[in-house]
């Protein structure tokens, strides 16, 4: 090998080794530190400080409001989070060696945020400083005569929470907020509102995908496409360990369609299925859905011990793999435009009716 090429190769290997050493031993990192205070310059403890650089680092302030972290990259964006406060984000360049001070100002906050939930939630309100907090749950505007917030409270159904924080020293200083909570209890169904994507759902003789084009509640629904038969659509396996023959289940689902060529109205079923075969499918509920409108399928089913299919035989329900799915009703001669069109499903629920409950 010519001497010049050999020299260049050695230089390259030396540089490469240096780069590897920097990566291995953390060379190139820099330390960033600072304080979090309130607007009266009092240190704030327990503040979550998020530093976004080449990688994101999260630290918490101590009793003295101090924080520090080692980061990599040319700059870092720093944000702080604490209930009852708001903080302006700060951007720091690598060359700066000065401590970073982040100031928090009183901010009325609510936790959790507005949104869709599938179980009861506990609401917490907060604001820094000398404020009294009042709230309403009936949609009216809160005043100092409304319920005063003294402890977290529970929301079990769809509710609009309105809040006002009034400064005790100067009543002219006040802050307001509104949070809307959609509560949908799906019973033994998982992710009945499809806000967690396709978790627990799959397509029966169809493709299914999450869509935000239509939603009965929340932000998302499931769209059933590429259906090959009327008995096809979104399907979910039910927990076999809580179901048994003779139980009554109450079921419901909301359906929407607006496909070109689809009929003005169509019967949909919410069906119970034991296993994969058609032989052990039982219709739990039916509903006539109008095109371009969300419509409800709702009903109840006593889980049978067996399904009699006439000449095909009698098929026992073994509950090894119980399921529900949403389908268009069966017809003898299928018209793809009228029977296999795409449709949306949302807010699915299945409840076990306890004996003596009156449901």
N, C-alpha and C positions, 0 to 999 in steps of 0.2 A: 504494500500500500504506500503510495507517495506520502512523503513526510508531511506535506501541507494538509492533505486529507486526514491523516492520522491525528495531526494537531487539532483540526476542527472537530473531529470526532471526540477527542478528549475534552475539549471545551464544552461541547454539547452535553456530554455525560456529566461533567462537573456541574453545569447549570441545572440539569435535570435532577441531580442528587440534591442540590440546594433547594429546589422547589419541593421535593419530597420531604426534606427535613423541615421546611417551613410548615407543610401540612401536618406532619407528624407531631411536631413539638409546639404548635400554636403560634409560631412567629407570624407577625402580621396582624395579630389581635391587638386591641387597645381597650383600655379600661375607661368606663364611663360611670359617673356617679353624680349624686345630687341630693336634693331635699324635696319633700312635698309638704306644703303648708296651706293653711286656710288664708282668707284674704286679710286676716289680722296678724299674719306672720306666725301663727301657732303651728307647731309641727303636727302632722297628721300620721298616725300609726295605722297599720293594717290596710294601706292603700296598695292595690295591685298596679304595678308599673310594667307596661309592655314595651319592650324595646325591639323595633323591627329594623334589622340591619341585613347582613348577608343571611343570617338566620334570626329567628324570633326568639327572644329571651324574656322570661317573665320572672319578676322578683316582687317582694313585698316589703314595704317600709317598716322599720322598727319603731320603738317608742319615741325616738328622737326625729322621726320623719326621714331618716337617711335611707338611701338605697345605692347599690352599685352592681355592676355587671361587666363581664368581659365580652366584647363583640368583635365581629370582623366585618370588613367592608369599608367604603369611603365615607358613609354617613349613616346616621341612625334616626329613626322617627320614634319619638317617645310619647306614649299616651298613658294616662292614669285613670283608674276606675275605682270609685267608692260610692255606695248608695248615699243619696242626699247631696252630692256634689256634682259639678261639671268642671272639666279641665280642658284647657286649650292644648292641642298637641304641639310638641316642640321638635324641631329638626336640628341635629347637631352634626357638624362636620368632624372628620377624624382629627384634623389638626387642632381642634379646640381642646384645651386642658382644663377649662373652667368648670366648676360644679354646675349642674343644671338644676334650677329651681322651678318647680311646677306648682302653680297656685290653684287651689280649688275654691270655687265660689258656690254659695248655696243654690241648690237646684232640686226642685220637687221631682222625685223619682218614684216609679212603681215597678214592682217585680212580682211575677213575670210580666213580660211585655204583652201587649194586645196580641190576640191570635186565636188559633183553633187548638182545642185540647180535648183529649178523649177520656179525661177523668177530672174529678174535682181538683181545684187548685187553691193554694193558699196565697193571698195577696198581701204584700208588704209595701208600706208607704214610708218615705223618708225625706227629710230636708234638714240640712245643717242650719245652725243658728237658732234663735229664739222665735220659733214659729209654732202655731197651733194648726193642726191639719183636720179638715172636715171632709166628709164624703157622702155621696148618695148612691143608691143602687137601683133607683126607679126612673132614671133618665132626667130627673130634675137638676137644676143648677144648685150646687151646694152653697151654703152660707154659714155664718157663725152659729146659726140655729140648727144646723144639720148634725148628724152623728159625728162626734169627735173621734178621731183615730187614736187609739191607745194601745192596740195590739193587732197582729196579723189576723185577717178574717178569711173565711172559706167561701168560695164560689162553686156552686154545684150545678148551675144551669146557665144558659146563655144570658149574659148580663152586661150592661154598660155601667162602668164605674166612673163617676165624675168626682174630682177632688179639687179642693182649694186649700192653700196654705197661707195663713194670715200672720204677719209679723206682730208679735205681742207688744212691741215697743211703738211701732208705727204701722197702724192698720192699713195705711195707704200702700204699703209694700206687701204685695200678695202674688202668688203664682198659682196657676191652674193647669190641670191636665185631664184628659179623658182617655180611658182604655176600654176597648170592646173585646169581650171574651166570648167565643163560640164554644160551647161545651156539648160534645156529642159522646154519649156513653155507648160504645158498641157491644157491650156485654162480653160474650166469650169470643167475639171476633177480634182479631188483631189488625190495627191500622185500617179501621173501617172507613176512615175519611181520606185515605191515600195521601196524607200529608207527609208520610215517611216513604214516599216512592212506592215501589212494588213489593215492599217487605211483606211476606206471608201470602202474596197473591201470585197466581199463574193463570195462563189461558187454557181453557178446555176447548179443544178443536178451534183455536183462534189465537191471534196475537193480542197482547195487551201492552199498553204503554201509558205512562203518566202524562196528563195534559193539564195546562192551565187555561185552555180555550173556554172551558165550561167548568163550573163547580156549583154544587147545590149549597155547600157551606165550606168554609176554609178557602184555600187557594187552588187546590188540585182535585181532579177526579181521575178515574181510569177510563181509557178509551179502548173498546174492543174492536179489532179490525181483522180482516182476512178470515172471516168465519166460514166454515165449510158445511155447517148444518145448523138447523134451528136450535138444537140442544147444545149450543156452544156459547162461551162467554167467560167473564172473569170468575175464577173459582178459588176457594180457600179451604184447606183442611181444617177440621174442627178438632178440639182436644178430646180424644176418645176417653180419657180417664174421668171426665166429668159428665159424659152422656151415657144414657142407658135406655133400653127399650121401655116404652110406656111413659116416658117423660114427655111433657109438653114444652115445645120451644116456640117462642114468639119471634118472628123475623120481620125485617123491613129493609128496603133499599129504595133509593131515588134514582130514576132513569131519565135520560134526555137523548133525543135524536133529532137531527134536522137534515139527514142525508137526501140528496137529490134523488127523486124517483121513489122515495119511501112513502108509504101510505100516510094519510092524515092522522090515523091512530092505529095502534098495534098492541096486542096483548103480550105482556111479558110475564115470566114466571121467576120466582125465587125458589129453587128446587133443592131438596135434600138428596144426597147420594151416598151410598155405602160402597166404597171401592171404586173401581174404574168402569164396570160394565153398565149398560143401559138398563139391565134387568132390575136393579135395585135403586132406581130413581123415583122419588115421590115429590109431587108438587106441594110445597109448603105454603105458598101464597101466590096470587096473581093480581095483576092490575092492568087496566087499559090506559096506555100512555098516549098523549096527544103530541103530535109533531111540533117541535119548537118550544115545548114547555117541559119543565121538570115535573115528573109525575111519580107518585108513591106506589110501591108494591108493599103490601102489609098483610100479615095473617099469622096463623098459628098452626102447628102440626103436632099431633101425638105420634111419637116415633113408633112405627109398627114393628111387630115381631117378625113379619115376613111380607113379601110382596108377591101377589098372585098374578102371574103373567099368562094365565089361561093355558093354551096348548104348549107354551114355552116352558111352563113349570112354575113351581112355587119356590121363591128364593128367600132364605132366612136373612135377617139383618144381624150381622155379626159384630158390628161396630168396631171393626179392626181399622177402618180408614174412613170415618164419616166426613162428609164435605157438604158445602153449599155452593151453588153457582147461579148466575143470573143469565137467563136465556129468553129468546123469543119463543112463543108457544109453537107446538108441533103442528105441521100441516102435511097432508098426504103428498102434494106436489109442490115442491119448493120453487119459488120465484126469487132469484137472487136479489133483485131490486126491492122487493116487498118483504122478504124474509131474512136476508143475510146482510142487511145494511149495517154500517158502523153505528155504535151508540156509546154513550157515557154512563158511568155508574158512580154514585157517591153515597156517603152516609149509610153504609151497610151495618146492620146490627142483628145479633142473635142473642136472645135471652132465654135462660132456662126458667120456666114458670114453676115456682115452688108451690107445693100443695098447700091449699088454704090461703094463698096470697091474694086471691080475688082477681088476679090479672087474667 
